[in-house]
Amino acid sequence: HVPEETVNDGPVNINGWKPQDFTGRFKGEMPLIQAFAESSNSVAAQLTAEAGPKAVAETARRLGIASPLLEVSSLALGTSGVTPLELTGAYVPFANGGTAAKPFGILSIRTKSGKVLYRRKPSDRDAVMSAGDNMQMTRLMMETVTTGTGKAGRHARRETAGKTGSSQDYRGAWFVGFTADLVCGVW
């Protein structure tokens, strides 16, 4: 699917499951870029069903998600739990041109005198998406912070992209966003 393609934010029944948004209202036909920016659960569920939940889970794993993922149509709506660090790390390839990177907390440890006790060794980095897919996804996420649910995450002087979401039963909300040199997740 391309961002300009029209999708239907409307009632859908996937094997008895009827996803809807927080408001319970549907907006009908709209460009995919708008549905993404507005976090349409109906459209996300339809696309997951179309691509196949197994393919969606495999993509998430390729991007760095290690937690167990249920291969079901509701996967795109966050029905499998992942940590904030995993989720933020999975956005790194979008920020760096498509290369996986493992999140880490400590770069090095030195004594007062400057002796290095530990230095993180860079890991092998593999491409996890094509340049075209990266460009399309980044475009969708830029729209999210320009006109959609992620407007509060927009940086006034830097190009910003990101995505919002909520946890199961709306117990928590999150935003993961990035600029050319920083990826940040907020839960």
N, C-alpha and C positions, 0 to 999 in steps of 0.2 A: 504494500500500500504506500502511496505517496501522500504528503501532507495536504495537497489540494483535493484529493479524492473525497467524494461525498460518502458519508456513513450515516446510519440511522440511530440517533439517540432515542430509542423507543422501547416499549415493552418487549421482552424476549423471554422465551421459555427454553432452558437448556436442561433437558432430562428432569423436568419438575422444579428446577431452580430458576427463580425470577429475580435477577439482580436489579437494584434501583439505587439511585443516588440518595444522599442525605435528605434532600428536600422532598423526595418521592415524586417529583415532576420530571417529565421528559421534554426535550426540546425539538425532536423530529430530525429531519435531514439537516446536516451541517458538514462543513469540511472536516476531515480528520484532524487537522491542526487545531481547530477550535475544540473538538471533542477531547483531545489530549490536554489542551490548556485548561479546560474546565473540569478535567478529571471525571469524564463520563464513565461510570461503572458499567453501564449497559454496553457501550462500545468496547471497552476493555475486555469484557466477558465474551462478546461476540468474536473479537479478534483472536482471543486465546482459543476459543473453540474452533475457529477456522484454521489457525496455524497448528493446533494440537497442543494440549497441555504438556505432553512429553517434550516437544520441541521448545516450548517456553521455558520449562525447567532446565533443559540442556543449555539454553542460552544463558540463563541466570548462573548456572554452574561455571560456564566458560568465562563469565564476567567476574567470578570470584566468590559467589555464594556457596558456602560449604554446609550450611545447615540443611537438614532433611527437608525436601520439598514434596508436597503432595501434588501429583500430576493430575489436577482437576481444573475445570474451567474457571473456578474462583481464584486460582493461583495469582492472577494479575491483580487481584483486589487485596492481596496481603493475607490470605488465609493460612499461609505457612509462615511461622515466625522466624525472623532473622534478626541478628543483632544490629544495632545502629552502626557499629564499626564495619560489619560485613556489607551492609547496604551502602554506606559511604564509599567503601573500597570498590564496590561494583561500578560506581560512577567514574572512577579514575580513567578507564579507557575512553570515555566520552571526552574528557578534558585533554588527554594527551595524544589524541590521534588514533586510538584503537588498540593500544598496547596494555596488557594486563599488568598490574602491579599489586603486590601484597602489602596491605597496610602494616605499619609498625609504629611503635611508640617511642623508642629510644634510638637515636642515631649513634651516640657514643657516650662513654663514661670515662672521665679523667680524674686523676687525683688533683689535690691543690697544686702540686708542683708541675702538673701538665702531663704526667705519664698516662698513656691511654690504657685503660683496663679492658675496655670493650669498644669495638667499632662494628656497626652493622655492615654486613657484607651484602652488596647488591645482589638481588636474585635475578635469575634468567627471566627475561621478559619476552612474552610471545604476543603476536598480533591476535586479537580475539574478534575483530570485525573488520569489514572492508571500509575503505575511506568513504565510499558512497553511503553505506549504512550509517557510519558515524556522522556524516554531514546531515543526513535526514533526521536522525534522532536529536542531534544538537539543535537543529532548526525547530523541532517540536518543543524542546525544553526551553529555548529562548522565548518562544511564544508564551509559554506558561508563566514566565516572570515578567513578560511585557503586558499581556492582557488577561491572564488567567489566574488560577488560584495561588500562584507563587509571587504575585506582585510585591509582597512585603520583602522578598529576598533579593530584589533587584538592586544592583549597585549603580549609583547615579553616574559614575564616571568610567565604568568598566563594562564590557560586554559580559553578560551573566546568563546562565542557563540553569535549569533545575526542574524539580518535580516535587509536588506535595503528595501527601497521602495520609491515611489514618490507619490505626491498628484495628483489629477485629472488634466489632461492637463499639467503635469510636472511643475506645479507652484512652487513646493517645494520638497525637498528630505529629507528623514529621515533615521535614523539608531537606532535600539533598540538592546542593547547587554547586556550580563551579564557574571559575573564570579561567583564563589561559594558564594560570600558574597555581591555582588553589582549588581544592575540593573540600567542601564542608558539609557535615550532616548535623541537623538539629532535630531532636526528638522531644 
